[in-house]
Amino acid sequence: MSPKNPNYRWFVVGIFFFFMLLHQTDKLMIGSLQVQISETFGINDFQWGLVNSGALSVATVLYPLWGYLYDHYARSKLLALASFIWGATTWLNAVVRTYTGFLITRASTGIDDSSYPGIYTLIADYFGPNLRSKVYGILQVAQPLGFLMGLILGQMVAPLIGGWRSVFYITGGLGIVIALFIYFGVKEMPRGKAEPEFENVPEMATFRFSWAEAKQIFQKRTMWFIFLQGFAGVFPIQVIIFFFFGYLETERGYDSNRIIATMAPVILILAAGYIVGGFLGDFFFQRTKKGRILVSSAGVLLGAIFLYFAMTTPLDQPNRFFLLMCLTAIFMPLSSPNVVATVYDVTVPEVRSTAQAIEYFIENSGAVTAPALTGALILATGDKTFSIMIICVTAWVICFLFYLGALFTIEKDTSHLRTQMAERAKTM
């Protein structure tokens, strides 16, 4: 499809959606394969924890590097490289026959996990500010759907096709196929192309990364609040990923069939929440520059309220518990697409990947902290229900307070960026 085709940008969104869907499937599937892989290598829970921590640590360390590269070079080609690395490292992960080799190759799969800032900044140059939240919401649906697909592949498909190695060969191979689609199908766009000030500019100037502009990221008050909420905001999702299935089994007495019957609809509703959040964010943003922050703050506050009531629901009221978890799921992701769009509402095009990478670096730092802190609290209190609830609710309340702070800064920072873009447009 030609880049001149008006539908081409949606073709690009489609390619990136499938990249994120398959990548998240590959990344999150390993949790459902714990028993099979542990039996293969004869490892204990601590050794299994090292496997997961290794990939997460590599991704965290590499976020700033990927952000720097995306702001210097063609993002489309770097994303193709990231997809190829994903496929190659997953294949290597399936090939090795020792635990040490598995540990090292699994850690190497974290190299491409920090590639998402390139996707979001390239999309920002295809779509203007008034559309970005909804596009990011559509893309981020891939995350919960990938988790669900990973659960199905790990629990149902792997035993039928020869075990976990066969599944890794499939997902790794798909990574290489997607790399070819990105390399040949996705065209680079000039940085800042979709900013409204450049709509009637016949020829775009090339905006190049500068350290002066990179330093300006930290002088935007809104970014302070975005960074701070990023650290706290990942706690609930990490706690739910690592502890909620065990909570349902041990605290609520659910068997595997009931867990899937409960969580599959919740995950699908969670996926819908990303789209709802994106559409609401753009809707209110077009009416007030505080719109995306307002949607984000409402999401975390209502998520905290409904999770609290869900976790305190008596065990003999499963239908009420399920309904409250569905309500929690619809509000949980409202902030996610709006946070990404907000970063680009206040930063200049040539340093957006760096800004996003810093935000993700801080988020991943919280992601590393959350499971350990939750485990320690469960051990100290002996109460899994209380521990999960207090950490999730506290984290969301903290995020709400940070969003309140951003409400006082977002209009000034957004207006400053629009002034900068208007001044650049005059010189073209």
RAGI-V772945 format. One record per pair of residues at least 24 apart in sequence whose C-alpha atoms are under 6 Angstrom apart, sorted by the first residue. I is the first residue (numbers start at 1). J is the second residue. Records with the same first field share a line. If there is no record, write none. Layout:
I->J + J
//
This chain:
17->139
20->142
21->142 + 146
24->143 + 146
25->146 + 147 + 149 + 150
28->147
29->150 + 151
32->151 + 154
33->154
41->99
51->103
54->107
55->107 + 110
58->110
59->110 + 111 + 113 + 114
60->361 + 364
63->114 + 357 + 361
64->357
67->353 + 354 + 357
68->354
70->118 + 353
71->209 + 350 + 351 + 353
75->118
76->188
77->183
80->179 + 182 + 183
82->112
83->175 + 179
84->176 + 179
86->112
87->172 + 173 + 175 + 176
90->172
91->169 + 172
94->165 + 168
117->353 + 356
125->192 + 193 + 194
126->194
127->194
128->194 + 195
130->282
132->341
133->278 + 282 + 337 + 338 + 341
134->278 + 279
136->337
137->274 + 275 + 278 + 337
138->275
141->271 + 274
144->271
191->349
192->349
197->422
198->425
207->350
208->350
209->350 + 351
214->351
222->406 + 409 + 410
225->402 + 406
227->359
229->399 + 402
230->363
231->362 + 363 + 366
232->395
234->367
235->370
236->392
266->326
269->330
270->329 + 330
273->330 + 333 + 334
274->333 + 334
277->334
278->337
289->411
292->338
296->334 + 335
297->400 + 403
299->331 + 334
300->396
303->328 + 331 + 332
304->393 + 396
345->414
346->413 + 414 + 417
//
